[in-house]
Amino acid sequence: MAIVYKIFPQEKMSLALDVYGITAIATPAIGPTLGGLIIEKIDWKLILLYLF
């Protein structure tokens, strides 16, 4: 959040903090759900594709 305060100008601060807050709240819900769908429907090896 300190980086957001440093980078964005004062007049765009509310929008930047809104986007930061939405992603901070949505990520813990979307991540495990998407991981579960990948493992169940596609293939678990797809997760390792982005590691290498």
N, C-alpha and C positions, 0 to 999 in steps of 0.2 A: 504494500500500500504506500510505502514511502516513495517508491519509484514512481507511482502514479502521481503523487503530489509534486514530485520533482519535474516530471516530463510535461504534464499538461498545464496549459495556462488557466488562470483563475476562472475565466468565463466558461470554460468547458469542463470544469472540475466535477460538476454534478453528473454529467453524462458519463464521464470516465469512471466515477465511483459506482454508478448504477451498473455499468457493464461488468466491472470487477466483482460486485456483489452478486450479481446473477450467476456468473460463472462459478464463483466460490460456493454457491448454494446448489447449483445444478450438477456440478461435476461428481460429487459423491453418489448421486442418484443415477446418473447416466452411465458412469464407468462400469460398475459391477453388472448392470443390466445388459449393456452392450457386450461385455466379456462373456456373460452367460449365454447370450444369443450366438456369439461366434462359436463357443465351445459346443453348444447343442446342435445348431443348424448347419454350420459350415465345417470347420475343422480346427482343432486346437492348435495345429501347426501354423495357422495364419497369424496367431499372436506372436510367434517367434520370428516371423518375416520382418518385422520392424526393428528387431534387435540387432540384426546383422546386415 
